[in-house]
Amino acid sequence: MDAATVAAADPRAAHLLGLWSRLSAQHVTLGSGCGCGVGGVSVSLQDFELDIADYLWAESERLGVHSVEAFLLQPGPIHEQPQPVMNLLTRLEAGEADEADADWLLTRLARTLESFAKLHGPAASNG
């Protein structure tokens, strides 16, 4: 990719990076209302990081968005990437993806992370 195709830093990426940084440090309890007599399991939202990255990769593959797929796999296979969502957002904030790929990824990440925030964490802010 040459310099002309690289996107400028997108403020959505910075917003989502901050949101994910706050969310991924939190713990939530799952399964506390099952009636089985066992307390809920506490997990970090960071535990879902691989699932989120894997969803993005599978969706790009399913829809044939090969440039997004290549961008996601540039650091290596998803399951081998440390903190794949944090690193993806950092790369997007730095403007490493072309504009169309950044838009594709940020639209889906915003939907996913803001949903997590509504359910488990700080309200998504515009700042």
Phi, psi and chi 1 to 4 in degrees:
 res  aa     phi    psi   chi1   chi2   chi3   chi4
   1 MET       -  128.2  172.1  177.6    0.7      -
   2 ASP   -88.6  169.5   64.5   28.7      -      -
   3 ALA   -60.5  -28.5      -      -      -      -
   4 ALA   -70.3  -24.3      -      -      -      -
   5 THR   -94.6   -5.7   62.2      -      -      -
   6 VAL   -79.7  134.0  174.4      -      -      -
   7 ALA   -75.5  152.1      -      -      -      -
   8 ALA   -70.6  158.2      -      -      -      -
   9 ALA   -54.9  132.8      -      -      -      -
  10 ASP  -100.4  125.2 -168.8  -45.2      -      -
  11 PRO   -62.0  -23.9   16.0  -24.2      -      -
  12 ARG   -63.2  -37.6  -64.8  176.9  -60.2  168.7
  13 ALA   -65.2  -42.3      -      -      -      -
  14 ALA   -62.5  -43.8      -      -      -      -
  15 HIS   -60.5  -47.7  164.5   72.5      -      -
  16 LEU   -69.3  -32.7  -67.8  174.6      -      -
  17 LEU   -64.3  -43.9 -178.1   57.8      -      -
  18 GLY   -64.2  -43.0      -      -      -      -
  19 LEU   -62.9  -47.2  179.8   60.4      -      -
  20 TRP   -64.7  -37.1 -179.4 -113.0      -      -
  21 SER   -59.6  -42.5  -66.4      -      -      -
  22 ARG   -70.4  -45.5  -69.3 -171.6  -56.1  -83.4
  23 LEU   -65.1  -43.7  -74.2  171.0      -      -
  24 SER   -68.1  -17.8   64.5      -      -      -
  25 ALA   -85.3  -11.2      -      -      -      -
  26 GLN   -87.1  159.4  -64.7 -179.0  -35.3      -
  27 HIS  -116.1  143.9  -74.3   79.6      -      -
  28 VAL  -128.0  156.2  -64.2      -      -      -
  29 THR  -102.5  129.8  -58.2      -      -      -
  30 LEU  -114.2  139.7  -58.1  175.8      -      -
  31 GLY    80.8   17.3      -      -      -      -
  32 SER   -76.0  -15.2   60.7      -      -      -
  33 GLY  -106.6   29.1      -      -      -      -
  34 CYS   -83.4  -16.3   67.6      -      -      -
  35 GLY    74.9   12.2      -      -      -      -
  36 CYS   -91.6   -2.8   60.8      -      -      -
  37 GLY    85.2   -3.6      -      -      -      -
  38 VAL  -101.1  134.5  176.6      -      -      -
  39 GLY   -64.0  163.2      -      -      -      -
  40 GLY   -67.9  163.4      -      -      -      -
  41 VAL   -98.5  128.5  175.2      -      -      -
  42 SER   -92.0  125.8  178.6      -      -      -
  43 VAL  -130.3  155.3  -63.3      -      -      -
  44 SER   -85.0  142.3  166.2      -      -      -
  45 LEU   -62.7  -21.4  -70.9  178.4      -      -
  46 GLN   -61.9  -24.7 -172.9  176.0   15.8      -
  47 ASP   -62.8  -18.5  -65.7  -23.0      -      -
  48 PHE   -91.6   -0.9  -66.1  100.3      -      -
  49 GLU   -58.8  -45.5 -167.6  158.5    5.8      -
  50 LEU   -64.2  -38.6 -176.5   58.1      -      -
  51 ASP   -62.9  -41.2  -65.9  -30.4      -      -
  52 ILE   -65.7  -47.3  -66.3  167.1      -      -
  53 ALA   -63.6  -40.5      -      -      -      -
  54 ASP   -64.6  -38.8 -164.7   48.9      -      -
  55 TYR   -60.1  -46.4  152.2   73.3      -      -
  56 LEU   -61.3  -42.7  -67.6  168.9      -      -
  57 TRP   -64.8  -47.5  173.7   46.3      -      -
  58 ALA   -62.7  -39.7      -      -      -      -
  59 GLU   -66.9  -41.9 -171.8   72.6   -4.9      -
  60 SER   -65.5  -38.2   66.2      -      -      -
  61 GLU   -67.1  -45.7 -172.9  176.4   49.5      -
  62 ARG   -62.0  -39.1 -177.4 -179.0   72.4   80.5
  63 LEU   -88.2   -2.2  -64.4  174.0      -      -
  64 GLY    71.5   30.2      -      -      -      -
  65 VAL   -92.9   78.3 -172.7      -      -      -
  66 HIS   -64.5  -32.5  -57.9  -65.4      -      -
  67 SER   -68.2  -36.0   56.9      -      -      -
  68 VAL   -68.7  -44.2  168.4      -      -      -
  69 GLU   -56.6  -46.2 -172.1  178.5   -8.3      -
  70 ALA   -64.1  -40.4      -      -      -      -
  71 PHE   -63.6  -43.1 -176.0   75.8      -      -
  72 LEU   -63.5  -35.6  -71.6  167.5      -      -
  73 LEU   -92.0   -2.4  -63.5  176.5      -      -
  74 GLN   -54.8  -41.9 -176.7 -176.6   21.2      -
  75 PRO   -76.6   -5.1  -12.2   24.5      -      -
  76 GLY   126.3  179.0      -      -      -      -
  77 PRO   -56.7  142.9  -22.7   32.3      -      -
  78 ILE   -52.1  -47.4  -64.0  -68.6      -      -
  79 HIS   -68.8  -10.5   67.2  -81.6      -      -
  80 GLU  -102.7   -6.1  -67.1  178.5    8.3      -
  81 GLN   -82.2  127.0  -65.5  179.1   28.7      -
  82 PRO   -74.2  133.7   24.3  -28.8      -      -
  83 GLN    46.0   62.6  -61.1 -177.1  -50.5      -
  84 PRO   -62.5  -34.8   21.2  -30.8      -      -
  85 VAL   -73.1  -45.8  171.3      -      -      -
  86 MET   -58.4  -45.8 -176.2   74.2   72.6      -
  87 ASN   -67.8  -38.2  -69.6  -27.2      -      -
  88 LEU   -61.9  -47.0  173.7   60.8      -      -
  89 LEU   -64.8  -36.1  -73.3  167.3      -      -
  90 THR   -64.4  -42.6  -60.3      -      -      -
  91 ARG   -65.3  -39.9  -67.7  168.7   60.1 -147.9
  92 LEU   -67.3  -41.1  -69.7  169.5      -      -
  93 GLU   -62.0  -34.3 -176.8 -174.9   32.4      -
  94 ALA   -77.0   -5.2      -      -      -      -
  95 GLY    78.3   26.8      -      -      -      -
  96 GLU   -77.3  -17.7  -67.3  179.7   19.9      -
  97 ALA   -98.2  152.7      -      -      -      -
  98 ASP   -69.8  164.8   70.1   37.5      -      -
  99 GLU   -59.5  -43.4 -169.0  172.9  -22.7      -
 100 ALA   -66.2  -41.7      -      -      -      -
 101 ASP   -67.1  -42.8  -67.6  -13.4      -      -
 102 ALA   -60.3  -43.6      -      -      -      -
 103 ASP   -63.1  -43.6 -170.8   58.0      -      -
 104 TRP   -58.6  -48.7 -168.1   95.9      -      -
 105 LEU   -69.1  -45.6  -72.6  160.8      -      -
 106 LEU   -67.2  -33.7  -71.0  167.8      -      -
 107 THR   -61.8  -46.3  -62.6      -      -      -
 108 ARG   -72.0  -39.8  -76.8  157.6 -179.9   80.2
 109 LEU   -65.0  -39.1  -79.1  164.7      -      -
 110 ALA   -61.3  -46.5      -      -      -      -
 111 ARG   -59.4  -45.9 -160.3  174.5  -44.6  134.2
 112 THR   -68.8  -50.7  -59.3      -      -      -
 113 LEU   -70.8  -36.1  -60.1 -173.8      -      -
 114 GLU   -69.4  -30.2  -71.7  172.1    2.9      -
 115 SER   -66.3  -44.8  176.1      -      -      -
 116 PHE   -58.2  -43.4  -92.6   99.3      -      -
 117 ALA   -63.4  -41.3      -      -      -      -
 118 LYS   -63.9  -37.6  -73.7  176.6 -172.5  171.0
 119 LEU   -81.7  -36.8  -69.5  172.3      -      -
 120 HIS  -130.1   -5.2  -57.1  -68.0      -      -
 121 GLY  -152.8 -153.8      -      -      -      -
 122 PRO   -65.3  141.7   24.6  -31.8      -      -
 123 ALA   -61.6  139.6      -      -      -      -
 124 ALA   -64.1  129.3      -      -      -      -
 125 SER  -109.1  165.5   66.8      -      -      -
 126 ASN   -90.0    2.3  -67.6  -32.1      -      -
 127 GLY  -108.5      -      -      -      -      -
